[in-house]
Amino acid sequence: MGSLHSAFDPEKFRTDGHRIVDMLANILATGMSGDGAVLPWVAPAEQLEYWANRMDEPREAAVDFLTSFAERSIKIHHTRYMGHQVCAPLPVAALAGLAAELLNNGMAVYEMGPAATALERWIVRRTCGAFGFVEGDGFLTSGGKLATVTALLAARGRVLGEGALQEGTDAEYAIIASEEAHYCTARAVQVMGWGRDGLISVPVDGRFKMRSDLLPAAMEQAARRGRRVVAVVASACSASTGSYDDIQAIADFCSANRLWLHVDGAHGGAVAFCPELRERICGIERADSAILDFHKLLLTPALATAVLFRDPSSSWAAFHQRAQYLFAENDPEPWRDGGRRTMECTKLSMSVKIAAIWRTQGEELIAEHLRSVHALAREFAAMLRARAAFEVAIEPESNIVCFRFRRAGMAEDALDDLNRALRVRVIESGMFYIVQTALNGRVWLRTALMNSLSTVADLEQLLDTLECFAGAGAWVGSFIRMRTAAAPAGVAGGGKKETGFEWRSPFFQ
Ligand SMILES: Cc1ncc(COP(=O)(O)O)c(C=O)c1O
């Protein structure tokens, strides 16, 4: 067989595939049982050197290459992964992803993804239904940031009108969002060329929610800057603290002032699929546009984001104007050529990953996952309150919990340094993955409880470990034993069968 034929050999694909799935299943099992490192920490320069050398070595079997890749990657399914808002994808969704990648349907036009296009249509309808966009329409796109740019371009298209968009305009516009809004809104303003003054930030209250009573002042500020406001962005929820803005109050303001309302539901819009949690996004049905990342709380591998519009014609407004929509209106199936409405031309057929979850597990599993991670966050907040060494920022509304290590008599600046150092120590240990954020100018530790298999015991261990590293508590490491048999050579702990943690003395002495 020629080398090209052998590279495409279906039997080789079958054999390699079985071995690779076996390897991945082992990684999944290790992570789910809480064993091994979450992040096999290696400094970036060392990691680069490792891979540069490896790429120069003689060719190797796919399973060997991918085993090293997996071993050196962060383990999102690990029960002590509690960091950025990327989900532990359901294995079935990952398998659907494998199918999507091999079939590689390009999606720009119907023929280049017939099944994926129809499944996308189903997902858009289902999600519009969950948001209360009765007549709504939209599409899937590559991530929350691109979705935000797309939705706000549509808002601009509606406000400026077709003429201005075709001929261009020198007029200055602005978007209003809370100071806690995700930076994707600022990025969209930048993309639209409206500069720093194009974003009007509204202060937040003690729970990090937009002060909707200050929206009139934001309008005045825009007027003072000589700008017409195009849209208001509500966060549902914000990335830092998981706080939901009061969408009803913001919608009232938008309708009174004829402004476009965009809801950033990238993270928290998922609660639309959980009856007990849905009230958090009450009012979303009044939004002009909303986005939802399936790769955050909805168990889908990245990237998979819905951009939805209450008025179906708005779904054409980002990249095509009314004339195009009218043209599409004469088309009995205007949705079929996805590339007419999206930033992407070729697009991953992400719909199959989402649909595989609905098809094989049903919506109830999604609701159960959402209930579980939200309940865990509330329990974690209670555990933090029960310990003198910690302060919790706010009662969590989402699966995100922000907290801070405290030490009596220590100045706030020193506490910032301590919390920063604690996080570095924790993630470099490989035991946990947590992140940090800035709230009111101070450093806070932050967990997004993305994995519904994480337990209260994992969280108790996190707090024990932080106390230990800070020298605040008795060393309780004997039960925090991390098996590192699977750790790759050159990675901390590699080659040892089992090890307890070595940090028996207070970290800061
Ligand atoms: C509230 C919010 N909006 C938007 C985004 C950007 O989404 P993506 O990472 O899919 O581009 C994030 C990401 O964390 C987010 O939390």
The ligand as an ORCA input file, in Angstrom:
! r2SCAN-3c Opt
* xyz 0 1
  C     -20.042     35.793     30.795
  C     -19.134     35.380     29.673
  N     -19.308     35.910     28.452
  C     -18.520     35.571     27.422
  C     -17.476     34.692     27.569
  C     -16.595     34.353     26.398
  O     -16.917     33.079     25.970
  P     -15.892     32.168     25.114
  O     -14.811     31.777     26.062
  O     -16.750     31.022     24.676
  O     -15.411     32.997     23.971
  C     -17.242     34.130     28.831
  C     -16.122     33.187     29.027
  O     -15.778     32.811     30.106
  C     -18.110     34.468     29.903
  O     -17.956     33.937     31.112
*
